[in-house]
């Protein structure tokens, strides 16, 4: 089973924050089994048209999780850059992002940019 970690640099107010997420093959499979209007991956794909490879499925799931976690005006998702991460922060996630059918699917961690620890 493939496990991938993701990091997004964003702004919350005027402060840089780091958002982390983990995706697995099982999460991707579960999401893609949903009707299109319940799929986090399909939500992300409304905003871009990239190849639908296994790696892209993981990336799109992470993007949609970040979009769902940080939709409020406090977050500026126009200042963003998603990239693969070697690991996620220790400890429990800040929250789990649910698909539209309320199944908690993707763990998300939020840290201040100064808490990056080189990840």
C-alpha positions in Angstrom: 0.0 0.0 0.0 1.3 3.4 -1.0 1.3 6.1 1.7 2.1 9.7 0.7 2.6 12.8 2.8 1.9 16.3 1.6 2.7 19.8 2.7 1.1 23.0 1.8 2.5 26.5 2.6 -0.3 29.0 3.1 -1.2 32.2 4.8 -3.5 32.4 7.8 -4.1 36.1 8.3 -0.7 37.5 7.8 1.2 34.5 9.2 2.7 31.6 7.2 1.3 28.2 8.2 2.1 24.7 7.1 -0.7 22.2 6.4 0.2 18.5 6.2 -1.9 15.6 5.0 -1.4 11.9 4.5 -3.1 9.9 1.8 -3.1 6.2 1.2 -4.2 3.9 -1.7 -7.2 2.9 0.4 -8.3 6.5 0.9 -8.0 7.2 -2.8 -10.0 4.0 -3.6 -12.7 4.9 -1.1 -13.0 8.4 -2.5 -13.1 7.3 -6.1 -15.9 4.8 -5.2 -18.1 7.7 -4.3 -20.5 9.5 -6.6 -18.7 12.4 -8.2 -20.5 15.0 -6.0 -19.2 13.2 -2.9 -15.7 12.8 -4.1 -12.9 15.0 -2.7 -10.7 14.1 -5.7 -13.4 15.2 -8.1 -13.8 18.4 -6.2 -10.1 19.2 -6.7 -10.4 18.3 -10.4 -13.0 21.0 -10.9 -10.1 23.5 -10.7 -7.5 21.8 -13.0 -7.1 19.2 -15.7 -4.2 17.0 -15.1 -3.6 13.3 -15.9 -5.4 10.9 -13.7 -2.5 8.7 -12.6 -2.2 7.1 -9.2 0.2 9.8 -8.0 -2.2 12.5 -9.3 -5.1 10.8 -7.4 -3.1 11.1 -4.2 -2.1 14.7 -4.9 -5.7 15.7 -5.8 -7.0 14.0 -2.6 -4.5 16.1 -0.5 -5.4 19.3 -2.4 -9.2 18.7 -1.8 -8.5 18.0 1.9 -6.6 21.3 2.2 -9.4 23.1 0.4 -12.0 21.6 2.8 -9.9 22.3 5.9 -9.0 25.9 5.1 -12.0 27.4 3.2 -12.5 30.3 5.7 -11.3 33.8 4.9 -8.5 33.5 7.5 -6.7 31.3 5.1 -5.3 32.6 1.8 -5.1 29.6 -0.5 -4.0 31.8 -3.4 -0.6 31.9 -1.6 0.1 28.2 -1.8 2.5 25.5 -2.9 1.7 21.8 -2.4 4.6 19.4 -2.4 5.4 15.9 -1.2 6.7 15.8 2.4 8.9 13.2 4.0 6.8 13.0 7.1 3.9 14.7 8.9 4.2 16.2 12.4 4.1 13.9 15.4 1.0 13.7 17.4 -2.7 13.5 16.5 -3.9 15.4 13.4 -5.7 18.7 13.9 -8.7 17.2 12.2 -9.9 14.6 9.7 -11.4 15.9 6.5 -14.6 14.1 5.5 -15.9 13.5 2.1 -19.4 14.9 1.4 -20.9 11.7 2.8 -19.2 12.6 6.2 -16.8 9.6 6.2 -13.6 11.0 8.0 -11.0 10.3 5.4 -7.9 12.4 5.3 -5.9 13.5 8.4 -4.7 17.1 8.3 -2.2 18.8 10.6 -1.7 22.5 10.9 1.6 24.1 12.2 3.1 27.5 12.3 5.8 27.9 9.7 8.4 28.2 12.4 7.3 24.7 13.6 8.4 23.2 10.3 11.3 21.3 11.8 12.9 20.9 8.4 10.1 18.7 7.0 
